[in-house]
Amino acid sequence: MPHTRAVTHKGEDEVDQPGTGSPHPIGLLGLGIYLPERVMTNDEWTEYVDTSDEWIVTRTGIHTRRIAGDEESTADLALAAARAALADGAFEPADIDEIVLATDTPEVFIPDTAAYVQARLGVGHIPCYDLGGSGCAGFVLALDIARSRALADGRRVLVIGVELLTRLMDWEDRNTCVLFGDAAGAAVVGPDPRR
């Protein structure tokens, strides 16, 4: 059975649909992640900066991070997470009504990275767009937009958060370089008929 998690602010499991006053549960209908294969340990950072595993763990709690392969792009990571979320919820791409992708490391500046995912999923007829410039809050903002779309129109929205920060960071800045890695996460947000 697919995983379902309620996204609500009223009661425990329900919210009112705007204009109706009736319960309309919205859920996380499928979840997915993509982690690049390469795992970088704290000890590896000693090749780049004056640091140690103890220094990093004491200050950040981080032991390892994932680094995208040279052949992997933002859209590649996003697509893998999206497919995992669809599979987790037992959905096909055709079951999705919209794509919202949060990133500060886009594939290119124009078009949106969401358009690459849209094309590769074969759903060129649905709305898709990026949310950029929000940093860590981007995925939360995208979830909120998806929730509002599900409440207003009963849409199923594919939300994706993806970053390839290791391509932008300064690998010689000890204060920041040890904080970042590459990954993508995705969720299908929509009305949950099982609740």
N, C-alpha and C positions, 0 to 999 in steps of 0.2 A: 504494500500500500504506500503511495507517495507520502512524503512528509508534508505536514501542514502546520503553520504557526500563525496564530492570530496577530494582526497588527491593529490595535484598537486603543481608544482613549476613553471609552464609555463602558462601564461595567467590566466584566472579565473578558467576554468574547464577542461583544457586538457594538456596533455604532449605528447611528441613524443615517439612512440615505437622505441626502439633501432634498428637501421639498416633500418628503413622504412621511417622515417620522417613524418608518418601519425599520426593524433590524435588518442589517445588510452586512453580514460578516465578510471581512476582507482578510485574506491569508497570504502567507508566503507558501506558494503551491509547489515550488521546486527550488532547490539550492544547488549551486555548483561552484567549484573553484578550479583554478589552474595554477600549479606551481612549476616553474621551470625546473629542469632536471638538475642543473648545477647547484650544489649546496656549498656556500662559502662560510668557512668557520672563522671565528675571531682570530685564531692563530695566523691565518692567512693574511690578515691586515698588517702584520709586522713587516711584510714585504713592501708596503706602501707608506706607512706612517709609524711614528714612535708610539706604540700601544702594546697592549697585552690582552689576553683573554680575561684576566682578572679585572683590568681597568674598564673594559667594555661592559662586562657583566655587572660589576658593582654600580656603574652609572646608568645602565640602560636595561639590564635584565636580558639582553639579547645574547644568544649563544651562536646562532647561525642565521643566514638569510639566503634567499634564492636569487640567482643571477640568470637572466635570459641569455640564451645562446645567440651567437652572432647572426644566425639566420632567422631569429624570432623577432617579430614586430609587435607593436601594441595591438593591432588587429588580430594577430595570431593568438595572443594570450586571451583577448576578449572573446574570440570565437570559441576557444576551447572551454572557457568557463560557461559561456552561454549554452553550448551543447550539453554540458554536464547538468546544468539547471533544468533544461528541457527534459533530459532523460530522467532526472530525479523525480520530476512531476509527471512523467509519462505523457509528455506533450510532443507534438510535432511542430516544426516552425510555423506551419499554417494556422496553428491554434493561437498564435500571438497577434495582438492588435497594435502594438507599439513597442519601440525600443528606446530606452533612455540610457546613455552611457556617460559615466562620470570619469574624467581623466584630466590630468594636467600634462600628460605626455602623449599628445595625439599622434596618430599615424602620419598625418600631414596637416597643414593648417586648413586647407580646403580640398575636398569636402570633409565633413565630420567623420570621425572614426566609426561612429554608429552606422554610417552608410556602407562602409566596408563589411561590417558584420551583417547588415541587412542583405547585401548582395550575395554574400557567401552562404547565407541561410536560405536564399531563394525567395525572400519575401519583399520584393521591391515595391509592392503596393502599399505598405504600411508606413506611418510616420516614424521617423527616427531622427535623433539629434543628440548632441553632446552637451554636457554641463562641464565647463572648465573653470579654472581659477578658484575652486573651492577647497582644494587640498583634501585633507582628511575628512572634511564634512561632505564632500561631493556625493558619496554613496548614500549617505543619510538623506540629503536633499533629493536625490533621485528616487529613493524609496517613498518620500513624502509626495512627490509629483505622481508617482505610480499609484499610490493609495488614493489620491484625489481623482485620478482618471478612472480607477476601478469603482469608486463610489458614484461618480457622476454618470458614467457611461457603461459600467459593467465590463470595462476592458480588462484584458489580460496583458500586462506590461512586463516586458523583459528588461530588468534593470541590471546594468553591468558596471562594475568599478574596476579599473585597470590602471596600473602605473608601471612604467619602465624607467624608474628614477636613476638606476645605475648608469644610464647613458647621459644623464644631465649633471650629476653631482661631481664635485671636485674630489677625486680619489686621493688627494693629498691634504685635505682638510680634516684633521683628526676629530674635530668637534662635531662634524656632521656626517662624514662618509660612512661611519660604522652603523648609522641609523637606518640606512635604506636598503631595499631589495626590490625585486620585481615579482608581480603576481597579478592575478585577476580573480574576482568573485562575481557571481551572478545570482539573481533571484527572479522567479516568476511571481508577480504580484497580481492578485485578482480576486473576484468573488469566490467564496468557498462554499459550494453547494452541500458539502458534507457536514457543515456545522449548523 
